[in-house]
Amino acid sequence: MDDASGLRSFYEQAYSRAGAAAARYGQWRALGAVGKADHVIALCERAGARPARTLEVGCGDGSLLVELARRGFGGRREGVEISSAAVEIAAARDGVDAAMLYDGSRIPAEDRAYDLGILSHVLEHVREPAALLAETARACARVIVEVPLEANLSARRAGKRALSGDVGHLQRLDRASARALTARAGLRIEAELEDALPLRVQLFWAATPPARARAAAKWAVRASLHRAAPALARRLFTVHYACICAA
């Protein structure tokens, strides 16, 4: 089985869950979309970008596009995805103007057909991230990239490595390598930001009061350290990095 078909199979299974598991993961994706939308809008504001047509590459179930629609941002909002199960979900949602299946390599659009492309938590899942970024930049005048920075001490633990593999991560990036991807794709960074993740994210999977207390304490330590010493924080634990770039 080649990489493309293996990745497609992985996501078909992920978006074909049923029952309580499907509902819970849908809630998780919706929660993540709130922070992702915050980042998209903040970066566009910093770069002076006002997109009338937006494409999310790897749109999943459309959660981010729906959140952007809720905020009245992005103009016409479209997505492409390798999973037919995800496309079916996304295409039926209010706020998603179109969702299309694609091969994971070539975006079915003319050059600069879109004002803004979004690759949010996608590049860590592919074998050739710079190539996908370059292809997105071909179809979009500007591109927002968001990735987790997992080249750190915490992420090296066996349990964390296993979890990363379970969700399909193929790349372990740090800030320098994330920036280097944009340069390899022939792009320049216009604005960037980092997020150590809000408390609501840390609490999501904590099912008991003791677990919630531990999650809250973990969040407080990490958020404080990231504010005071971001470079040290990146070496110790995972933060999310996002940037907006253009040719």
Residue, then its C-alpha position, 0 to 999 in steps of 0.5 A: m500500500d502506498d503512502a497516499s492510499g494508507l493515509r486515505s484509509f486512516y482518515e476514512q476510518a477516523y471519519s466513519r466512527a459511529g455512536a458516542a465516539a463519533a459525537r465526542y470526537g466531533q465535539w473535540r474537532a469543534l473545540g479545536a476549531v475555535g482556537k484555529a479560527d482565532h489564529v486565522i483571523a488574527l494572522c489575516e488582520r496582521a497581514g492586512a488580508r481580507p479574503a473573499r474566497t477561502l480554501e481549507v486544504g485537509c478540511g476534515d469534517g468542516s469544523l474550522l470552516v463552520e467556525l469561520a462562517r459563524r464569525g462572518f469571515g472568509g467570504r466563500r468558504e470551500g474545502v478539499e479533503i482526501s477522505s470521502a467520509a469527511v467530505e460527505i459530512a463537511a459538504a452538508r454543513d451550513g457555512v461550508d459552500a463546497a467540499m470536494l474530494y482530492d488526491g492529496s497532491r493536486i488541488p483542483a483549482e486554477d492558479r491563485a483561484y483563492d485569496l486564502g488557503i488554510l493548512s491547519h494541522v495538516l503538514e505534520h500528517v504528510r510525507e512531503p509537507a513542503a510540496l503540499l504547501a507549495e501546491t496550496a500557494r499555487a492555488c491561493a494568494r496567501v496561505i496560513v499554516e498551523v502545526p504542533l511543535e512536537a520536537n520537544l522533551s515531553a513529546r519524546r516520551a514513549g506514550k506521547r510518541a505512540l499517541s502522535g503515531d495513532v493520530g497519523h503524525l509523520q513529522r515532528l517539527d520545531r519552530a525552525s523546521a516549520r519556518a524552513l518549510t515555508a522557505r522550501a515552498g518559495l514563500r515568505i512569512e508575513a506574520e506568525l504566532e504561538d499558542a500554548l493551548p487554552l484551559r478548555v482544551q486541556l480540560f476536554w479529556a479530563a473525566t474526573p475531578p482529580a483529572r480536571a485539577r491536574a489538567a488545570a495545574k498543568w495548563a497554568v504552569r505551561a501557560s505561565l512558562h510560555r509567556a515568560a520564556p517561550a524558547l524554553a517552553r518550546r523545548l519542554f512541551t508542545v505548543h502550536y505555531a501558526c503563520i501566514c505566508a505568501a510568494 
